[in-house]
């Protein structure tokens, strides 16, 4: 009888302490804050660059990220093989914030045109 009672009590104690607490906290959109947004695109040709992203896609992304403190956008252009066996690379990067989205977008347009021009000059 004693061993049966001990087994039942041990089972009850194990079950009661084995329960997990339910956390009632909920996340709402007002609690979310994005501090940094960074986009990096690596391409091998002008065609890749033109098909990878369009300015309207970047504009839509920037419109959705209204309260971002720091934003950066980078294009990495892979070039031909050099004499040492490594690929040449050229990168463009622009930094900004959500206070001047139009200026940031203007710089991205200039970077995209410069990267396309880089590939057209190297053909």
C-alpha positions in Angstrom: 0.0 0.0 0.0 2.8 2.4 0.8 4.6 1.8 -2.5 1.4 2.3 -4.4 0.7 5.6 -2.6 4.3 6.8 -3.3 4.0 5.9 -7.0 0.7 7.8 -7.3 2.1 10.9 -5.5 5.3 10.8 -7.6 3.2 10.6 -10.7 1.1 13.6 -9.6 4.1 15.7 -8.7 5.8 15.0 -12.0 2.7 15.9 -14.0 2.0 19.1 -12.1 5.6 20.4 -12.4 5.9 19.2 -16.0 3.2 21.7 -17.2 4.5 24.6 -19.2 3.3 28.1 -18.5 1.2 29.8 -21.2 2.6 33.2 -22.1 -0.3 35.5 -22.8 1.8 38.3 -24.4 0.9 39.2 -28.0 2.9 41.0 -30.5 1.2 43.8 -32.4 2.4 45.8 -35.3 2.8 48.9 -33.1 5.4 47.0 -31.0 7.6 46.2 -34.0 10.4 48.5 -34.9 12.9 47.9 -37.7 16.1 49.8 -37.2 18.2 48.6 -40.2 17.2 47.5 -43.7 20.0 46.3 -46.0 19.6 44.9 -49.5 22.6 43.5 -51.4 22.3 42.3 -55.0 25.2 40.3 -56.7 25.0 40.0 -60.5 27.2 38.6 -63.3 25.8 40.5 -66.3 23.7 43.5 -67.3 20.8 41.1 -68.1 21.0 39.7 -64.6 20.8 43.2 -63.2 17.9 44.2 -65.4 15.9 41.1 -64.5 16.9 40.9 -60.8 15.2 44.0 -59.6 13.2 46.9 -61.1 13.0 50.3 -59.6 9.3 49.9 -58.9 10.1 46.8 -56.7 12.5 48.8 -54.7 10.0 51.7 -54.4 7.4 49.2 -53.1 9.8 47.9 -50.5 10.7 51.4 -49.4 7.1 52.4 -49.1 6.4 49.5 -46.8 9.3 50.3 -44.5 8.3 53.7 -43.3 10.0 53.9 -39.9 13.4 52.4 -40.8 16.2 54.4 -39.3 19.1 53.2 -41.5 18.7 51.8 -45.0 21.5 50.6 -47.3 21.4 49.2 -50.8 24.4 47.6 -52.5 25.0 46.2 -56.0 28.0 43.9 -56.5 29.0 43.4 -60.1 31.1 40.3 -60.9 33.4 40.8 -63.9 35.8 38.7 -65.9 38.7 36.6 -64.7 41.9 38.6 -64.0 45.4 37.4 -64.7 45.7 36.2 -61.1 42.7 33.8 -61.5 40.2 35.8 -59.5 37.1 37.5 -60.7 37.1 41.2 -60.8 34.4 42.9 -58.8 32.9 46.3 -58.6 30.4 47.4 -55.9 28.2 50.4 -55.5 26.6 51.2 -52.1 24.3 53.9 -50.9 23.1 54.6 -47.4 20.1 56.5 -46.3 17.1 56.6 -44.0 13.3 56.8 -44.2 13.2 60.5 -43.9 14.5 61.0 -47.5 13.0 58.1 -49.4 12.9 60.0 -52.7 16.6 60.9 -52.5 17.6 57.3 -51.6 15.6 56.0 -54.5 17.2 58.5 -56.8 20.7 57.3 -55.8 19.6 53.6 -56.4 18.5 54.6 -59.9 21.9 56.1 -60.6 23.7 53.1 -59.2 21.6 50.7 -61.4 22.4 52.8 -64.5 26.1 52.9 -63.6 26.2 49.1 -63.1 24.5 48.5 -66.5 27.0 50.9 -68.1 29.9 49.0 -66.4 28.8 45.8 -68.0 28.2 47.4 -71.4 31.7 48.9 -71.4 33.3 45.6 -70.5 31.7 43.6 -73.4 
